[in-house]
Amino acid sequence: MTTDLADALAARPLVLDGGLSNQLEAAGHDLGDALWSARLLDERPEAVVDAHRAYYEAGADVAITASYQATFEGFAARGTGRERAAGLMALSVELARTAARRSGAARPLWVAASAGPYGAMLADGSEYRGRYGLTVAELERFHRPRLEVLAGARPDVLALETVPDTDEAAALLRAVRGLGVPAWLSYTVAGGRTRAGQPLEEAFALVAEAPEIIAVGVNCCAPADVDHAVAVAARVTGKPVVAYPNSGESWDAAARAWTGPAAFDAGRVRGWRAAGARLIGGCCRVGPGAIGGVARALAPAPAP
């Protein structure tokens, strides 16, 4: 990295990567367990580098690490001790840095260390409904240790992503205080509300005054839900907005499968940019080809 990410966002929109899991699966890797892509941090780290590199080479400026489902609890369930688990979380940042170097890109590239919601650790789809029955303090105690590890690996930003409700957002805002690394916070939403049903005005207002948060927005939602959310986030917070929806298909947690038609269209991103989005990419089922389309859509117009 040669430029501070917050300064870069003030200068121009940046391209996020797409779904890491679908890129790994396309390369033939089985992610069918509770650790999801985080399992490959231990078993196939080079595969993670290759997946990140594919997105950088497609035009992404920012890669999100394979730590979304990497938690001490999740690793412990597979017999991985705390020291080794912490090492694998830190490795996720190193692998993305390696991919950036190998991409050979002349432009600045950044790494966002992913921290998924509590429901991701449960691996039962509950991140798409929230309200786990835990207090804000309990959620903060869950998130803080791994955020400390990720921050210690010195990513450019922490990606607090797929947050389903304001309770977890409040816990995450408390958990990132004092870590010395900026963060973005993105909710997963449906129909103009968080997945737990709170109005977006309320959800984004919670984040507006948090100095650690350099961008706020939505991810892992239907592309059609992004337009309204971006406008609300920009109006309520005044911060740069992050937007990276999934393909538009729906996740069936019981069947562990995606259903329905894809609806991601890189042509939408100009509207998101006009509404205030500064970090734009894709989430689940959005691959390098689509991210290349986003990069082309956001590229400055050629000089006459």
C-alpha positions as CSV (number, residue, x, y, z in Angstrom):
1,M,0.0,0.0,0.0
2,T,1.3,3.5,-0.9
3,T,-1.8,5.6,0.0
4,D,-4.0,5.7,3.1
5,L,-7.3,4.1,2.3
6,A,-9.4,6.9,3.8
7,D,-7.5,9.4,1.6
8,A,-8.0,7.3,-1.4
9,L,-11.8,7.1,-0.8
10,A,-11.9,10.8,-0.7
11,A,-10.2,11.0,-4.1
12,R,-12.1,8.4,-6.0
13,P,-14.3,5.3,-5.8
14,L,-12.5,2.0,-5.2
15,V,-13.3,-1.5,-6.5
16,L,-13.8,-4.3,-4.0
17,D,-13.3,-7.9,-4.8
18,G,-16.1,-10.5,-5.2
19,G,-17.0,-13.7,-3.4
20,L,-13.9,-15.6,-2.2
21,S,-15.8,-18.8,-1.6
22,N,-17.2,-19.1,-5.1
23,Q,-13.7,-18.4,-6.6
24,L,-12.2,-21.2,-4.4
25,E,-15.0,-23.6,-5.3
26,A,-14.5,-22.8,-9.0
27,A,-10.9,-23.9,-8.5
28,G,-12.2,-27.3,-7.2
29,H,-12.0,-26.8,-3.4
30,D,-14.7,-28.2,-1.2
31,L,-15.9,-25.7,1.4
32,G,-18.7,-27.8,2.8
33,D,-17.9,-27.5,6.5
34,A,-18.4,-25.0,9.3
35,L,-15.2,-23.1,8.7
36,W,-16.0,-22.5,5.1
37,S,-13.1,-20.7,3.3
38,A,-11.2,-20.3,6.5
39,R,-10.4,-24.0,6.5
40,L,-8.1,-23.4,3.5
41,L,-6.0,-21.0,5.6
42,D,-4.6,-24.2,7.2
43,E,-5.0,-26.7,4.4
44,R,-4.4,-24.8,1.1
45,P,-3.1,-21.3,1.7
46,E,-1.8,-21.0,-1.9
47,A,-5.3,-21.5,-3.1
48,V,-6.4,-18.5,-1.1
49,V,-3.5,-16.4,-2.6
50,D,-4.6,-17.5,-6.1
51,A,-8.2,-16.5,-5.4
52,H,-7.2,-13.0,-4.2
53,R,-4.9,-12.6,-7.1
54,A,-7.7,-13.3,-9.6
55,Y,-9.7,-10.4,-8.2
56,Y,-6.7,-8.0,-8.1
57,E,-6.0,-8.9,-11.7
58,A,-9.6,-8.4,-12.6
59,G,-9.4,-4.8,-11.3
60,A,-10.2,-5.0,-7.6
61,D,-8.4,-2.4,-5.5
62,V,-9.3,-4.0,-2.2
63,A,-9.3,-7.7,-1.3
64,I,-11.2,-9.1,1.7
65,T,-9.4,-11.8,3.6
66,A,-10.5,-15.4,4.1
67,S,-11.2,-14.8,7.8
68,Y,-15.0,-14.2,7.7
69,Q,-15.7,-17.5,9.5
70,A,-12.3,-17.7,11.3
71,T,-13.0,-17.6,15.0
72,F,-11.3,-19.2,18.0
73,E,-14.5,-21.1,18.7
74,G,-14.8,-22.4,15.2
75,F,-11.2,-23.6,15.0
76,A,-11.5,-25.1,18.5
77,A,-14.4,-27.3,17.3
78,R,-12.0,-28.8,14.7
79,G,-9.3,-29.3,17.3
80,T,-7.2,-26.3,16.5
81,G,-5.7,-24.6,19.5
82,R,-5.8,-21.0,20.3
83,E,-2.2,-20.1,19.3
84,R,-2.5,-21.9,16.0
85,A,-6.0,-20.3,15.4
86,A,-4.5,-16.8,16.0
87,G,-1.7,-17.6,13.6
88,L,-4.1,-18.6,10.9
89,M,-6.2,-15.5,11.3
90,A,-3.1,-13.4,10.9
91,L,-2.0,-15.5,8.0
92,S,-5.2,-14.4,6.2
93,V,-3.9,-10.9,5.9
94,E,-0.4,-12.1,4.8
95,L,-1.9,-14.2,2.0
96,A,-3.8,-11.2,0.6
97,R,-0.7,-9.1,0.8
98,T,1.2,-11.9,-1.1
99,A,-1.5,-11.9,-3.8
100,A,-1.2,-8.1,-4.2
101,R,2.5,-8.4,-4.8
102,R,2.1,-11.3,-7.2
103,S,-0.5,-9.4,-9.2
104,G,2.1,-7.0,-10.5
105,A,-0.3,-4.1,-10.3
106,A,1.2,-0.7,-10.6
107,R,-1.7,0.9,-8.7
108,P,-2.1,0.9,-4.9
109,L,-3.8,-2.2,-3.5
110,W,-5.3,-2.7,-0.1
111,V,-6.3,-5.5,2.2
112,A,-9.4,-5.6,4.3
113,A,-9.4,-8.2,7.2
114,S,-12.9,-9.8,7.3
115,A,-14.7,-10.2,10.6
116,G,-18.1,-11.9,10.1
117,P,-21.0,-11.8,12.5
118,Y,-21.5,-14.2,15.4
119,G,-24.0,-16.2,13.2
120,A,-21.2,-17.0,10.8
121,M,-19.5,-19.0,13.5
122,L,-22.7,-20.9,14.1
123,A,-22.7,-21.8,10.4
124,D,-26.5,-22.2,10.4
125,G,-27.6,-19.2,8.5
126,S,-28.4,-17.2,11.6
127,E,-26.4,-14.2,10.3
128,Y,-29.3,-13.6,8.0
129,R,-31.7,-13.1,10.9
130,G,-29.6,-11.9,13.9
131,R,-31.0,-11.7,17.4
132,Y,-29.0,-14.6,18.7
133,G,-30.2,-14.2,22.3
134,L,-26.9,-12.6,23.4
135,T,-26.4,-9.2,25.0
136,V,-24.3,-6.5,23.4
137,A,-21.7,-7.2,26.1
138,E,-21.6,-10.9,25.2
139,L,-21.2,-10.2,21.5
140,E,-18.4,-7.7,22.2
141,R,-16.6,-10.4,24.2
142,F,-16.9,-12.8,21.3
143,H,-15.6,-10.3,18.7
144,R,-12.8,-8.5,20.5
145,P,-10.2,-11.3,20.7
146,R,-10.2,-12.1,17.0
147,L,-10.4,-8.4,16.1
148,E,-7.2,-7.8,18.2
149,V,-5.5,-10.6,16.3
150,L,-6.6,-9.3,12.9
151,A,-5.6,-5.7,13.8
152,G,-2.2,-7.0,14.9
153,A,-1.6,-8.3,11.4
154,R,-1.9,-4.7,10.2
155,P,-4.5,-4.8,7.5
156,D,-5.4,-1.5,5.9
157,V,-8.9,-1.8,7.2
158,L,-11.1,-4.2,9.2
159,A,-14.3,-5.3,7.3
160,L,-17.1,-5.7,9.9
161,E,-19.4,-7.4,7.4
162,T,-22.8,-9.1,7.0
163,V,-24.0,-7.5,10.3
164,P,-27.7,-8.5,10.7
165,D,-28.9,-6.1,13.4
166,T,-28.1,-3.1,15.5
167,D,-27.2,-5.1,18.6
168,E,-24.3,-6.7,16.8
169,A,-23.3,-3.4,15.3
170,A,-23.2,-1.8,18.7
171,A,-21.0,-4.7,20.0
172,L,-18.6,-4.4,17.0
173,L,-18.3,-0.6,17.4
174,R,-17.2,-1.2,21.0
175,A,-14.9,-4.1,20.0
176,V,-12.9,-2.0,17.5
177,R,-12.2,0.9,19.9
178,G,-8.5,1.4,20.5
179,L,-7.2,-1.2,18.0
180,G,-5.5,1.4,15.8
181,V,-6.9,0.1,12.5
182,P,-9.8,1.8,10.8
183,A,-12.9,-0.2,9.9
184,W,-15.9,-0.3,7.7
185,L,-19.3,-1.7,8.9
186,S,-21.7,-3.2,6.5
187,Y,-25.2,-4.6,7.3
188,T,-27.0,-7.3,5.4
189,V,-30.4,-6.0,4.6
190,A,-33.7,-7.0,3.0
191,G,-36.4,-4.7,1.7
192,G,-35.1,-1.5,3.2
193,R,-34.4,-2.9,6.7
194,T,-31.7,-4.9,8.5
195,R,-32.2,-8.6,8.4
196,A,-33.5,-8.3,12.0
197,G,-36.1,-5.8,10.8
198,Q,-34.7,-2.5,12.1
199,P,-35.1,0.6,9.9
200,L,-32.0,1.5,8.0
201,E,-32.1,5.1,9.3
202,E,-31.7,3.7,12.9
203,A,-29.1,1.2,11.9
204,F,-26.8,3.7,10.1
205,A,-27.3,6.4,12.7
206,L,-25.7,4.1,15.2
207,V,-22.5,4.2,13.2
208,A,-22.5,7.9,12.2
209,E,-20.4,9.2,15.1
210,A,-18.0,6.3,15.4
211,P,-14.5,7.7,14.5
212,E,-13.0,4.3,13.9
213,I,-15.5,3.7,11.0
214,I,-14.3,5.1,7.7
215,A,-17.1,3.7,5.6
216,V,-20.6,2.2,6.2
217,G,-23.0,0.4,4.0
218,V,-24.4,-3.0,3.0
219,N,-23.2,-6.4,1.7
220,C,-24.5,-9.9,1.0
221,C,-28.0,-8.6,0.0
222,A,-29.9,-8.5,-3.2
223,P,-28.6,-6.0,-5.7
224,A,-32.0,-4.4,-5.9
225,D,-31.8,-3.5,-2.1
226,V,-28.5,-1.6,-2.6
227,D,-30.0,1.6,-4.2
228,H,-32.1,2.7,-1.3
229,A,-29.5,1.6,1.3
230,V,-26.7,3.6,-0.3
231,A,-28.8,6.7,-0.3
232,V,-29.8,6.3,3.3
233,A,-26.3,5.5,4.5
234,A,-24.9,8.6,2.8
235,R,-27.6,10.9,4.1
236,V,-27.6,9.6,7.7
237,T,-23.8,9.2,8.2
238,G,-22.1,11.5,5.8
239,K,-19.4,8.8,5.5
240,P,-18.2,7.1,2.3
241,V,-20.6,4.2,1.5
242,V,-19.6,0.6,0.9
243,A,-21.8,-1.6,-1.3
244,Y,-21.1,-5.2,-2.3
245,P,-24.3,-7.2,-2.8
246,N,-24.4,-10.9,-3.7
247,S,-25.5,-12.3,-7.0
248,G,-29.2,-12.0,-6.2
249,E,-29.6,-15.7,-5.5
250,S,-30.9,-16.8,-2.1
251,W,-29.0,-19.0,0.4
252,D,-30.9,-22.0,1.6
253,A,-29.1,-22.7,5.0
254,A,-30.8,-26.1,5.5
255,A,-29.8,-27.4,2.0
256,R,-26.6,-25.4,2.0
257,A,-27.2,-24.3,-1.5
258,W,-28.0,-21.2,-3.6
259,T,-31.4,-20.9,-5.3
260,G,-33.1,-18.5,-7.7
261,P,-31.7,-16.4,-10.6
262,A,-28.6,-14.2,-10.6
263,A,-29.3,-10.5,-10.8
264,F,-25.9,-8.8,-10.3
265,D,-25.4,-6.2,-13.0
266,A,-22.2,-4.1,-13.2
267,G,-24.3,-1.4,-14.9
268,R,-26.0,-0.6,-11.6
269,V,-22.8,0.6,-10.0
270,R,-22.8,4.1,-11.6
271,G,-26.1,4.8,-9.8
272,W,-24.6,3.6,-6.5
273,R,-21.6,5.8,-7.1
274,A,-23.8,8.8,-7.8
275,A,-25.7,8.1,-4.5
276,G,-22.5,8.1,-2.4
277,A,-20.9,4.7,-2.7
278,R,-17.1,4.8,-2.7
279,L,-16.3,1.1,-2.2
280,I,-18.1,-1.1,-4.7
281,G,-17.8,-4.8,-5.4
282,G,-19.6,-8.0,-5.0
283,C,-20.2,-10.7,-2.3
284,C,-21.3,-14.3,-2.7
285,R,-21.5,-15.7,-6.2
286,V,-20.0,-12.6,-7.8
287,G,-16.8,-13.6,-9.6
288,P,-13.8,-12.0,-11.2
289,G,-15.6,-11.4,-14.5
290,A,-18.3,-9.4,-12.8
291,I,-15.7,-7.4,-10.8
292,G,-13.9,-6.6,-14.0
293,G,-17.2,-5.1,-15.2
294,V,-17.4,-3.0,-12.0
295,A,-13.9,-1.8,-12.6
296,R,-14.7,-0.8,-16.1
297,A,-17.9,1.0,-15.0
298,L,-16.0,3.0,-12.3
299,A,-13.0,3.8,-14.5
300,P,-12.6,7.5,-15.3
301,A,-13.8,8.6,-18.7
302,P,-11.0,8.8,-21.2
303,A,-9.7,12.3,-21.9
304,P,-11.1,13.8,-25.2
